């Protein structure tokens, strides 16, 4: 079985952006290069060290922990010098220029990857694919993410808090202190968590449902260009709609459950997602001896994917 991310340097990612730097603007743009931290944890460390609200930091996408990643972040221009001087372990910042506003999710075009696939037998080689099934990768789910998302959707806030604590969140101490003072106020304790992170839990559950629908369609040769990322406004049409409704019934939830009145910002309307996406600029390097795994081979692959698509899934499908 092949191995990924045996060390962070095995998995390198750089964002592809359409943003062009200006000589002046309301926000300063930085390339943030990091490892051993996912994007949200890195941003939380910046906020903690600089003593600034999370809303001051803009980002176009989330990057994995076990990787060397480069992505653009934005801060109000008044904070430029403070961020330039900031020193964090395994994280560095390179000034890119100014923009007229903060970075948002729409500013990401895609990602460029350079990945070392290790622990290969000589006959195991990646296939040159031009497109992949657009499934969500394992990092979308992390520890309990989709389970936490389902508990939130079902309004089981106490169970959601316990699962978050089991996942060793950086905010666990704050949650514990809050609940000592405000017993049974689990909604209040959840509000200590940044909104973007809370939304990730809900999105993770939606991703789980999407992956299961995609797997069913592939196994049963059901053709579809897109599949729903189910939310409260999802409309069920045709064969895919029937499959999605059955999935919700099996999960014992309804689309209305995606309206979370206790924490309205977590309510999710839903959308659709392409079942397949193009894998472009693929380059497969010749196999070499794997210095980290005796008597095994390694190969380097380089490619591009559109935003929201997962390189771990691309590799899995290339190796399948």
N, C-alpha and C positions, 0 to 999 in steps of 0.2 A: 504493500500500500504506500502510495506517495506521501510525502510530508511537506507541508507548507509552514512558513513562519517559524522555522526552527530557531531563527534569530531574527530580530526586527529588520535587519538589513536585507533579508531575503524577500521582503515585500515592500517595494517602493512605489509611492503614489504621488503624482503631482496634478493639481487641478488644472483644467483647461477653462480659461475665463475669457469673456469678451470685454472685460473692463480695461480701459486704457487710462493710465495715470495722468492726472493734471498737475500743473505747477502749484495750484492752490485749490482749496475747497473746504467744506465744512467738516470733512472726515479724512483721516489719514489711513492709508492702506499699507498693510504689512504682509509679507510672506512669513507664515509661521511654520517652522520645521520642527517636528516633534517625534518622539518615540516613547513607548511605555505608558502612554496616556491616550485615552480617546479624546475626541475634540471637546466634548462638554466638560470633562474633568480638567483639561488644559485651560479652558476659559474660566472655570470656577477658580482655579489657582491664580490666574491673572487678577480676577476680581478681588479675591481674598488678599493678595499681596498689595495691590494698589488701592484697596478699600474703595471700590467703585461698584455701582449696581451692575448686574448681569446685562441689563438692557442697553448698556453703553457699548457692548461688543456685538459686531455684526459678523456673520459667517454664512457661507453659501452652501456648505454641506458638512456632513459628519464623517469623520475618519476614524479608523480602527486603532486600537491600543497597540497591538503587536505588529508594528509596521513603522517604516520611516515615511512620514507624510509631509507634503508641502501644500499649504492652502492659504488663501487670502483671508485676512480678517480686517475689520475696520474698527476704529475708535474715533471719538470726537477729536478734532485737530488739536484741541487744548491739551490732550493727553499724549501727544506724539512723543515729546521728549521723555516723559516718564516711561513709556513702553520701550523706547530705544535703550534706556538704561536698565531695564528690568532684566534680571538674571534668574532663570528658573532651570532646575536640573532637567536635562534631556529636552530642552526647548530653547529655540532661538528665534529672533525676529529680524527681518530685513525690510527696511523701508522701501516701498514700491512707488509711492506718490500719493496724490490727493484725489478725492472724489467729491461730488456734490451731495452725496448722501451715504447712508450706511449700506453695507453689503447685505443682500437678502438671498433667499434660496433661488430666486429666479436668475441670479447672476452666474450660476454654474452651468457650463456647457457640457462638461464631461470630465473624464479623468484619464491620465496616461499612466500605464502600469509597467513596471519591470519586476518580474517575479522569478525567484529561483525555486524550481520544483526539485525536491531532494528524495533520497531513499528509493531510487528507481532501480529496477532490474534492467538489464541491457535491452530487453524486448519491449519495455514499457516506454512509449513515446507519445507526446501530445499530438492530437490531430489538428490539422489546419482547418478551423471552422470559420465560416464567414458570418454566421449568426448563431445566437444562443437562445435558449429558453430564458425568459426574463424573470427568473425566480429570485426571491429575496435570499441573501446569503446568511450564513450562520451568525455573523456579527450583529445582524438586525435583532437577534433574539437574546443574546447574551445570557445572563443568569436570571431566569424567571420573568424576563421582560413580557413575553406574550401572556403568561399566566397573570401577571400584575395588570396588564391591559384588560383582560377579561373580567377580573375582579372589579376594576373601576367601572367598566361598562355595566356590570350587574349590580353596581352600587354597594358592593361588599367592601367598604372602605377599610374596615378593621383588618380583613384578610390581606388587602393590598398593602397596608402599612407593614404588616408582619413579613410579607414576602420581600418588600423593599429592604427591610432590616437584614433579612437573610442574605441578600445580595451584596451586603457590605457597602452600602452607599456611603459616600463621604459626608452625607448629612445626617447619619444615624444619631450622632451625639445631640444635635439640635432637636431631632424628633423625640428622643428619649426625654430630654429636659422639658420640652413642650408638654408631653403627655403626663409628666409628673405634676405639672401645674394645672393642666386642663384635661383631666381624666375623661376618656371616651370621646374626646373631640378629634376624631381621626381625620375628618375633613380639614380641620384647622392645621393638623400636623402635615397633611399632604400639601397644603398651601406653602409650606416652608421650602418645598422642592421647586426649582425653576420651572416655569410653565413649559418651556421647550422640552425639558426632560420628561415631565409628566405626559406630554403629548406623545413622546416617543414610545411610551408603554402602550398607549391606545393604538398607535400606528403599528407596533409590533404584533399586536393581536390581529389587526387587519391583514398584515403581511402573512401571518400564519394561515388565515383563511384563503388568501390568494394562492399561496403555494399548494395547498391541498386541492383547490379547484384546478390549478394548472396540472398537477400530477394526474388527476382523474381524467382530464381532457386528453392528455398525452397517452395514457394507458388505454383509453377507449377510442382513440383516433377521432376525437371530436374537434372539428375545425373552428377556430375563432381567432380574430385579429386582436381583440382585447378581452380582458376579464375584469369584473368589478372589484374594486377595493371597497368593501361594503361599508356603508354608513347610513345615516337616517334618511337620506334622500335617494338611496339606490332604487332604481326601477328594474323590476325583473321581467325580462323579455326573452322569449324563445327558449331553446334548450338550455343555454347557459343560465338564464334566469331560473329555470326549474332546478338546476343543479345547485345554484346559490341558495335558493329557498330551502332545499333539503339540508344543505350544510348548516344553515341557521337553526333549523329544527333539531338536528342532531346535537348542536351546541346548546340548545335550550335558551336561545336568545332571539330577539326580533330587531328589526331595523330601528324601532323606537328606542331601544336600549342605548343606542349611540347618542341619544340626547341625555346629557348629564347635568341636570338642573342645579345640583349642589355645587358643581364646579363647571360653569357654563363654557369656559374656554376649552374644555376637553371634549365637548360635543364635536362629532365628526360627521360631516355631510356625506363623505364618501366620494369616490371618483372612479376612473377606470385606468387600467395599466396595460400596455402592450404585452402580448404573450411572448413575442420574439423581438429581439433587437439585434442590430448589426454589431459585429466585432471587427473593428477596422485596424489598419496598419499593423497587422500581425507579423511578428518576426520570431522565428524559432531558431535559437542558437544551437550549434552542434553539442551533443552530449559529452560530458566530461566526468572524470572520477569525482566522487563526492567526498570531500575532505572531512566532513562531519559524520559520515556513515560508512564504515569499512565495507569494502567489496560492493559498494553501490554506486549508482550514477546520479548525475544531476543535469538539469537542462534549464536554461534561462529563456523565458518567454516575454515578449513585449507586445503590447496592444493598447488600443483605446476603446473605451466604452462610453455611451451617453450617460448623463447624470441619472442617478437612481438605480443603476445596474451594478451588479456585484462581480468583482474579479474572481472571488473564491468560487462562485458558480460557473464562471467561464472556464476556469481551470478544471473544475470537477467534470464539466461536460467534455472538455478536450481530452481528459484522461479516461473517460468512460468508454 
